[in-house]
Amino acid sequence: MSLDDDYATAGFARRLGWGERPAILLVDAALAYTAPDSPLFLETGQAAAEAMALLAENARASDIPVIWTTVRFADESCSEAPLFAAKVPALKVFAAGNKLGDFAPPLTPAPGEFVVVKHYASAFAGTSLAAWLASHSIDTLVIGGYSTSGCIRASALDALQHGFRPIVVRDACADRAPAPHESNLFDLNAKYADVITLTEAVPLLLSYA
């Protein structure tokens, strides 16, 4: 029996589907993940950025909200998240004034789009995201960003735990290596989210127009 069949037989990987009002959540779409001189550089980061741009473009065409997260610390001490920074010292690239914390081209929020400033992996941890989504009657989050095994996983899990349907777009995510990328997508799809392709996501976004 294949691994997929084993999980399905055990009752995993059921589909949550899309609700009535989706939003796009683009997690930490920063230059830190696409610039080759960055300690957080991902070889597939630019391809994911292009996919994220297509998600945003098609969402805007259907009047679907696009939400962004960005990581910012006051300085390189990262005192807002001291244990996280102790575990991952490379987080200092997100100190105020460091260009690596800026959005990676071609990605940029449009005027009026909600930008969540966060200090931890999850887009929900210590932020107003859940309240914003509830106040705008959002029930589905279509998620892309960096990295698959870190902030994407944490944000998708917390979306589920806050009562939102997480839809992770695999082409719009990236990680440091194929193994953590694929293993985390597999586990997310099995337990916490629907993992789909960009090709599947775009017509679904346009169907809300």
C-alpha positions in Angstrom: 0.0 0.0 0.0 1.3 3.4 -0.9 1.8 6.1 1.7 -1.1 8.2 0.2 -3.4 5.1 0.3 -2.4 4.3 3.8 -3.2 7.8 5.0 -6.5 7.9 3.1 -7.5 4.5 4.5 -6.8 5.8 8.0 -9.1 8.8 7.4 -6.5 11.5 6.7 -6.4 14.0 3.8 -10.1 14.7 3.6 -10.9 18.0 1.7 -12.1 21.0 3.6 -13.0 22.9 0.4 -13.5 26.6 -0.1 -16.0 28.7 1.8 -18.1 31.7 0.8 -15.5 34.4 1.3 -11.8 33.7 0.7 -8.7 35.9 1.2 -5.2 35.6 0.1 -2.5 35.4 2.8 1.1 36.0 1.6 3.4 35.1 4.4 6.8 36.9 4.8 7.3 37.5 1.0 10.6 39.2 1.7 13.8 39.9 -0.2 15.6 37.9 2.5 14.4 34.7 0.8 15.2 35.6 -2.8 18.5 37.5 -2.5 21.5 35.2 -3.0 23.6 37.0 -0.4 21.0 36.5 2.3 21.5 33.7 5.0 17.8 32.8 4.4 18.1 32.5 0.6 15.9 29.8 -1.0 16.8 28.6 -4.4 13.1 28.2 -5.3 12.2 31.5 -3.6 11.9 33.6 -6.8 9.6 31.1 -8.5 7.4 31.1 -5.5 7.4 34.9 -5.6 6.1 34.8 -9.2 3.4 32.4 -8.2 2.4 34.7 -5.2 2.2 37.6 -7.6 -0.3 35.7 -9.8 -2.4 34.8 -6.7 -2.5 38.5 -5.8 -3.3 39.6 -9.3 -6.2 37.1 -9.8 -7.5 37.8 -6.3 -7.7 41.5 -7.0 -9.5 40.8 -10.2 -12.2 39.1 -8.2 -12.2 41.7 -5.4 -10.8 39.1 -3.0 -8.7 40.7 -0.1 -4.9 40.2 -0.2 -3.3 40.1 3.2 0.5 40.3 3.7 2.7 39.6 6.6 6.1 41.1 7.3 8.6 40.4 10.0 10.2 43.5 11.6 12.3 43.9 14.8 13.4 47.2 16.3 17.0 46.2 16.1 19.3 43.2 15.6 18.7 42.1 19.2 15.2 40.9 18.1 14.1 41.6 21.7 10.5 41.2 20.6 11.1 37.5 20.2 14.2 36.6 22.2 13.9 32.8 22.2 13.0 32.6 18.5 16.1 34.8 17.7 18.3 32.7 20.0 17.2 29.6 18.0 17.5 31.3 14.6 20.1 34.2 14.7 19.5 34.8 11.0 16.3 36.6 12.0 18.4 39.7 12.6 18.0 40.4 8.8 14.5 41.6 9.7 15.8 44.4 11.9 14.5 47.8 11.0 16.4 49.4 8.2 17.7 46.2 6.7 16.5 46.0 3.1 16.3 42.2 3.2 13.1 42.7 5.2 11.5 44.5 2.3 9.0 42.8 -0.1 10.7 40.7 -2.8 10.0 41.9 -6.4 7.6 41.6 -8.1 5.6 41.6 -4.8 4.2 44.7 -3.2 1.0 45.4 -1.3 -1.5 47.5 -3.2 -2.8 50.7 -1.4 -5.2 49.7 1.3 -4.2 46.1 1.6 -3.7 44.8 5.2 -0.1 44.3 6.2 0.4 42.2 9.4 3.7 42.9 11.3 4.7 39.8 13.2 7.6 38.5 15.3 7.0 34.8 15.3 6.3 32.0 12.8 2.6 32.1 12.8 0.7 35.1 11.1 -1.7 34.8 14.1 0.8 34.9 17.0 0.5 38.2 18.8 -1.3 39.9 15.8 -4.8 41.2 15.0 -5.1 38.9 12.0 -7.9 36.7 13.4 -10.0 39.7 14.5 -9.5 41.3 11.1 -10.6 38.2 9.2 -13.7 37.8 11.4 -14.6 41.4 11.0 -14.5 41.0 7.2 -16.4 37.7 7.3 -13.5 35.8 5.8 -13.8 32.0 6.1 -11.0 30.8 3.8 -7.3 31.6 3.6 -5.4 30.9 0.4 -1.8 30.8 1.6 1.6 31.3 0.0 4.9 32.4 1.2 8.1 31.4 3.0 9.1 29.0 4.3 6.9 25.9 3.9 8.2 24.1 7.0 8.2 27.3 9.1 5.9 30.2 8.8 3.6 28.5 6.2 3.1 25.5 8.4 2.6 27.6 11.5 0.1 30.0 9.8 -1.9 27.2 8.2 -2.2 25.3 11.5 -3.3 28.4 13.4 -5.8 29.3 10.6 -7.4 25.9 11.2 -7.4 26.4 14.9 -9.0 29.8 14.6 -11.8 28.4 12.5 -10.6 29.4 9.0 -10.2 27.0 6.0 -6.5 26.9 5.1 -5.7 26.3 1.4 -2.0 26.1 0.8 -0.8 26.7 -2.8 2.3 24.6 -3.2 3.8 26.5 -6.1 3.6 29.7 -4.1 5.6 28.3 -1.2 9.4 27.5 -0.9 11.8 26.0 1.5 15.6 25.5 1.8 15.5 22.0 0.3 12.9 19.8 -1.5 12.7 17.3 1.4 11.3 19.7 4.1 9.1 21.4 1.5 7.5 18.2 0.3 7.2 16.5 3.7 5.5 19.5 5.2 3.1 19.9 2.3 2.3 16.2 2.7 1.6 16.5 6.4 -0.4 19.8 6.0 -2.6 18.1 3.4 -3.1 15.1 5.6 -4.1 16.9 8.8 -4.5 20.6 8.6 -5.1 22.1 5.2 -6.0 21.5 1.5 -2.8 21.7 -0.6 -3.5 22.6 -4.2 -1.5 23.8 -7.2 -1.5 27.3 -8.7 -3.3 25.9 -11.7 -6.1 24.8 -9.5 -6.1 28.0 -7.4 -6.5 30.6 -10.2 -9.8 29.5 -11.7 -11.2 29.1 -8.2 -10.2 32.7 -7.3 -11.8 33.9 -10.6 -15.0 32.1 -9.9 -15.7 34.6 -7.0 -15.8 37.5 -9.4 
